[in-house]
């Protein structure tokens, strides 16, 4: 990935304007968390061609061969007027994750014309295969100001042989679906612009439009699902989302359960 090509094509106000590009690092999220702790501004972006200790949700390892993916982490800082009530309601980690998934889904469609969908709580899928995962983390800096790090990995230009074995059955890459390689710099530029637009929309207008977009792009609504939480497995039909981004599941006895997190599997 080329630093100059990334910067020259950016259309954002601030997201990605402060850019750190690494050939290799342990985890872009870990690095961005350290940078955020010492005061790096909103919009700071950490990008790596390879991660030696990439992290996904629920302690999972993020696997991607060198120079095949977009591996990036973005620092987001709530305005000071909102800092006292972060992270609640629409400004929770869940909503930052979901708006990023929506932004990436739209960016992929704009660039490739592939039909995408969002799989709650943190994935972008195409044809029931995962092409992107997101990990959002909340932290406090050395001046006791809250900030978030939104990490995302997009599978862009794999070969079938380089898809890591543990994810080979469930994951794919954009080039494998298209039959040709996708310019990673161009895709990342679109993603940053779409994330920035949605963050500003969330702050200025609330979550109403984002909620409509989530309902339109969700691939799980009205499907039977199983969600593994830290306590137990829950099965039912995905019937909606609450204002904080949590999932609503209707069980066979018609009881509706609200889930804030978990590992979701489509059953039908």
Secondary structure, DSSP 8 states (H G I E B T S, - for coil): --HHHHHHT---SSTTTSEEEES-BS-HHHHHHHHHHTT--TT-EEEES-BSS-B-GGG-B----TTSEEEEEEEE---TTTGGGTTSGGGSHHHHHHHHHHHHHHHHHHHH----EEETTTEEEETTEEEEEEEEEEEE-TTS-EEEEEEEEEE-S--TTTS-GGGTTTB--HHHHHSS---HHHHHHHHHHHHHHHHHHHHHH-SHHHHHHHHHHBS-TTSEEEEE-SS-EEEEEEEEE-TTS-EEEE-TTS-EEEESS-EEEE--
